[in-house]
Amino acid sequence: MFQWLDNLVTAMVEGWFGLSVESRLGGSVHFFFYDTVKILILLSVMIFAISYLRTFFQPAKTKAMLEKIRGPKAHVAASLLGIITPFCSCSSVPIFIGFIEAGIPLGVTFSFLVTSPIVNEAAFAVLWAAFGWKVALAYAAMGVVIGVVSGLIIGRFKPENHLEPEVFSGEGFNKTKPDMSQKERFGFAAEHVWDILKKIWLYLLIGIGIGAAIHGWAPEDVLAKYAGSDNPLSVVIAVIAGIPLYANAIGTIPIAEALIGKGVGLGTALAFMMAVTALSVPEMVLLRKVMKPRLIAIFVATAAIGILIVGWLFNWVF
């Protein structure tokens, strides 16, 4: 799909910079420019398409829909809703609180909270470009499974007893309204593309920069030895290392791509990415305003176990 871009960037690196793409420096420069342009193209297309579809789902209508669904189906619906909502865990928290205000069961809201930062249209597009449609679909499916199972498990702990007593202040998850014209829908989609790109461009460039450095300079033999797919502890280390960090999925995918290129197991890299996006320390700080520590601990433990299982599964299958 992007062979034309690969040829263009190769010509630029070798012609403008006088570097061979086979060298460490030339390969890193090629990785940086190629991934930046490729990701920006895919981001713009996917965000525009999903944002347009999002205009048909207003917050009040979405809450009413979730209130009517009961049992495991409600968890599936909440997780699928998480796919078309904000990019990072911190921006998902106000919506999570709004769902609590609406009287939606807390276990169901956790299914949304887990899935939302892990899976979104931008992450799906970039994963498709980096690893192919099979990995992208499998990742999205596993993200939904983690959200559904986590919500079901957390719901068994009677989590309502572990909420802080303060009154919550929820927020809607988009600026849509009923009866939008086609012009307004396209305008909303275009505005959303621009708003998101403004928020994530720095994370994107940092992530691609780190990925480029790993691509050109990280020792392949060391990474393959200690973080390869045949080392089960590598997934555990990846999850533990990812929790203290904070980034959205877009910033971590180029790093995962570079790690995999150096021999790190696919499941290990994706487990790291999931841990960074779904279990970040800033998210825990926000959640502490509305949850007691025990509930936060249950949430982290449940989601982390799910991510570990997915990491091992990906290493085994792929």
C-alpha positions in Angstrom: 0.0 0.0 0.0 2.8 2.4 0.9 5.5 1.2 -1.5 5.4 4.6 -3.2 6.1 6.3 0.1 9.0 3.9 0.9 10.6 4.7 -2.5 10.1 8.4 -2.0 11.6 8.5 1.4 14.5 6.2 0.3 15.3 8.7 -2.5 15.1 11.6 -0.1 17.4 10.0 2.5 19.9 8.9 -0.1 19.6 12.0 -2.3 19.2 14.9 0.2 21.1 13.5 3.2 23.6 11.4 1.3 22.9 8.4 3.6 22.5 4.8 2.7 19.2 3.3 4.1 21.3 0.2 4.9 23.4 2.1 7.4 22.3 2.6 11.1 21.8 6.3 10.7 20.2 6.1 7.3 17.9 3.4 8.4 16.8 5.4 11.5 16.2 8.6 9.4 14.2 6.5 6.9 12.2 4.9 9.7 11.4 8.3 11.1 10.2 10.1 8.0 8.4 7.0 6.5 6.5 6.2 9.7 5.6 9.9 10.3 4.0 10.4 6.9 2.4 7.0 6.8 0.8 7.4 10.3 -0.4 10.9 9.5 -2.2 9.7 6.3 -3.8 6.8 8.0 -4.8 8.8 11.1 -6.5 11.5 9.1 -8.5 9.1 7.0 -9.6 6.8 9.9 -10.3 9.7 12.3 -12.4 11.5 9.7 -14.4 8.4 8.9 -15.1 7.4 12.5 -15.8 11.0 13.6 -18.4 11.3 10.8 -20.1 8.1 12.1 -19.9 9.3 15.6 -22.2 12.2 14.8 -25.1 9.8 14.7 -24.5 8.8 18.4 -25.4 11.5 20.9 -24.4 11.1 24.6 -27.9 11.0 25.9 -28.9 8.4 23.4 -25.9 6.3 24.2 -26.6 6.4 27.9 -30.2 5.5 27.3 -29.1 2.5 25.1 -26.7 1.2 27.8 -29.3 1.6 30.5 -31.7 -0.7 28.6 -29.1 -3.5 28.1 -28.5 -6.0 30.8 -26.0 -8.8 31.5 -22.9 -9.6 29.4 -24.4 -7.8 26.4 -24.1 -4.5 28.3 -20.4 -5.1 28.8 -19.9 -5.8 25.2 -21.8 -2.7 24.2 -19.8 -0.6 26.6 -16.5 -2.0 25.3 -17.5 -1.4 21.7 -18.5 2.2 22.6 -15.0 2.6 24.0 -13.5 2.0 20.6 -15.0 5.2 19.2 -14.2 7.5 22.1 -11.1 9.5 23.3 -7.5 8.4 22.8 -6.0 8.3 26.2 -7.0 6.8 29.6 -7.2 10.2 31.2 -9.7 11.7 28.7 -11.9 8.6 29.2 -12.3 9.1 32.9 -14.8 12.1 32.7 -17.0 9.9 30.4 -16.7 7.0 32.9 -17.9 9.3 35.6 -20.8 10.5 33.5 -21.9 6.9 33.0 -21.9 6.4 36.8 -24.0 9.5 37.1 -26.5 8.1 34.6 -27.0 5.0 36.8 -25.2 2.5 34.6 -23.8 -0.4 36.6 -20.3 0.2 37.6 -19.0 -3.1 36.2 -20.3 -2.0 32.8 -18.6 1.3 33.0 -15.3 -0.4 33.7 -15.7 -2.4 30.5 -15.7 1.0 28.8 -12.8 2.4 30.8 -10.5 -0.5 30.0 -11.3 -0.8 26.3 -11.4 3.0 25.4 -7.7 3.8 25.7 -6.5 0.4 24.3 -8.6 0.3 21.1 -9.6 3.3 18.9 -9.7 4.1 15.2 -6.3 5.7 15.2 -4.5 2.8 16.9 -6.3 0.4 14.6 -5.2 2.2 11.5 -1.5 2.5 12.7 -1.5 -1.2 13.8 -2.8 -2.2 10.4 -0.1 -0.2 8.6 2.7 -1.5 10.9 1.7 -5.2 11.4 -1.1 -6.0 8.9 -4.8 -6.4 9.2 -4.7 -9.8 11.0 -2.7 -8.4 13.9 -4.8 -5.2 14.0 -8.1 -7.1 14.1 -6.8 -9.6 16.7 -5.5 -6.7 18.8 -8.9 -4.9 18.6 -10.8 -8.1 19.5 -8.5 -8.8 22.4 -8.9 -5.2 23.7 -12.7 -5.7 23.7 -12.4 -9.1 25.4 -10.2 -7.6 28.1 -12.7 -4.9 28.7 -15.7 -7.2 28.8 -14.1 -9.8 31.1 -12.6 -7.1 33.4 -16.0 -5.4 33.8 -17.7 -8.7 34.5 -15.1 -9.6 37.2 -15.1 -6.2 38.8 -18.9 -6.2 38.9 -18.7 -9.3 41.2 -16.8 -7.3 43.8 -19.8 -4.9 44.5 -17.7 -2.0 43.4 -20.4 0.6 44.3 -19.3 0.1 47.9 -15.8 1.5 47.1 -16.8 4.8 45.5 -16.0 8.1 47.1 -19.1 9.8 48.4 -18.6 13.1 46.6 -20.9 14.2 43.9 -19.5 13.5 40.4 -19.5 15.9 37.5 -19.7 14.1 34.2 -19.0 15.3 30.7 -20.3 14.3 27.2 -17.9 12.6 24.9 -18.5 14.7 21.8 -20.0 17.9 20.4 -22.6 16.3 18.3 -26.3 17.1 18.4 -29.5 15.7 16.9 -30.5 16.5 13.3 -27.1 17.7 12.1 -26.9 18.5 8.4 -24.3 16.7 6.2 -22.3 19.9 6.1 -22.2 20.0 9.9 -21.3 16.3 10.1 -18.4 16.7 7.6 -17.3 19.9 9.4 -17.3 18.1 12.8 -15.3 15.2 11.4 -12.7 17.6 9.8 -12.5 19.6 13.1 -12.0 16.4 15.1 -9.1 15.3 12.8 -7.4 18.7 13.4 -8.1 18.7 17.2 -6.7 15.2 17.6 -3.6 15.8 15.5 -2.9 18.9 17.5 -3.1 16.9 20.8 -1.0 13.9 19.7 1.6 15.2 17.3 4.2 15.6 19.9 3.6 12.1 21.4 3.6 10.8 17.9 7.0 12.3 17.0 8.5 11.3 20.3 7.3 7.7 19.8 8.5 7.6 16.3 11.8 9.1 17.3 12.4 6.5 20.0 11.3 3.8 17.5 13.8 5.1 15.0 16.6 5.0 17.5 15.7 1.5 18.5 15.5 0.5 14.8 19.0 1.8 14.1 20.9 1.3 17.2 19.4 -1.2 19.7 21.4 -4.5 19.9 19.3 -7.2 18.2 20.9 -10.1 20.0 20.3 -8.7 23.5 16.7 -7.8 22.9 15.9 -11.1 21.2 17.5 -13.0 24.1 15.8 -11.3 27.0 12.5 -10.1 25.4 11.9 -12.7 22.7 8.6 -14.6 22.3 10.2 -17.7 23.9 10.7 -15.9 27.2 7.4 -15.9 29.2 8.8 -13.5 31.8 9.3 -10.8 29.1 5.6 -10.2 29.0 5.5 -9.7 32.8 8.4 -7.3 32.6 6.7 -5.4 29.7 3.5 -4.9 31.7 5.3 -3.8 34.9 7.5 -1.4 32.9 4.5 0.1 31.1 2.3 0.9 34.1 4.4 3.9 35.4 4.5 5.5 31.9 1.9 7.6 30.2 1.2 7.9 26.5 -1.6 7.2 24.1 -1.6 4.2 21.8 -0.3 6.3 18.9 2.9 7.2 20.6 3.6 3.7 21.7 3.0 1.8 18.4 6.2 3.1 16.6 8.2 1.9 19.7 6.5 -1.5 19.6 7.2 -1.7 15.8 10.9 -1.0 16.3 11.1 -3.5 19.2 9.5 -6.2 17.1 11.9 -5.4 14.3 14.8 -6.1 16.7 13.5 -9.5 17.8 11.1 -8.7 20.7 8.0 -10.9 20.7 4.9 -9.4 19.2 2.9 -10.2 22.3 5.6 -8.6 24.6 5.5 -5.4 22.6 1.7 -5.2 22.4 1.4 -6.0 26.2 3.8 -3.1 26.9 1.6 -0.9 24.7 -1.6 -2.0 26.4 -0.2 -1.4 29.9 1.0 2.1 29.0 -2.3 3.1 27.6 -4.7 1.4 30.0 -2.9 1.4 33.3 -1.0 4.7 33.5 -0.2 6.4 36.8 -2.0 9.7 35.7 -5.2 7.7 35.2 -4.9 6.2 38.7 -4.5 9.7 40.1 -7.7 10.9 38.4 -9.6 7.7 39.4 -8.5 8.3 43.0 -10.9 11.3 43.1 -13.9 9.0 42.7 -12.7 5.6 43.9 -11.2 4.2 47.0 -7.7 2.5 46.8 -9.1 -1.0 47.0 -11.3 -0.6 43.9 -8.4 0.9 42.0 -6.2 -2.1 43.0 -8.9 -4.5 41.8 -9.1 -2.6 38.5 -5.4 -2.6 37.9 -5.0 -6.3 38.9 -7.8 -7.4 36.7 -6.8 -5.5 33.6 -3.1 -6.4 34.1 -3.9 -10.1 34.2 -5.9 -9.8 31.0 -3.1 -8.0 29.3 -0.6 -10.6 30.4 -2.8 -13.4 29.0 -3.2 -11.5 25.7 0.6 -11.0 25.5 1.3 -14.6 26.0 -1.4 -15.6 23.5 0.0 -13.3 20.8 3.5 -14.6 21.4 2.2 -18.1 20.9 0.0 -17.5 17.9 2.1 -15.0 16.0 
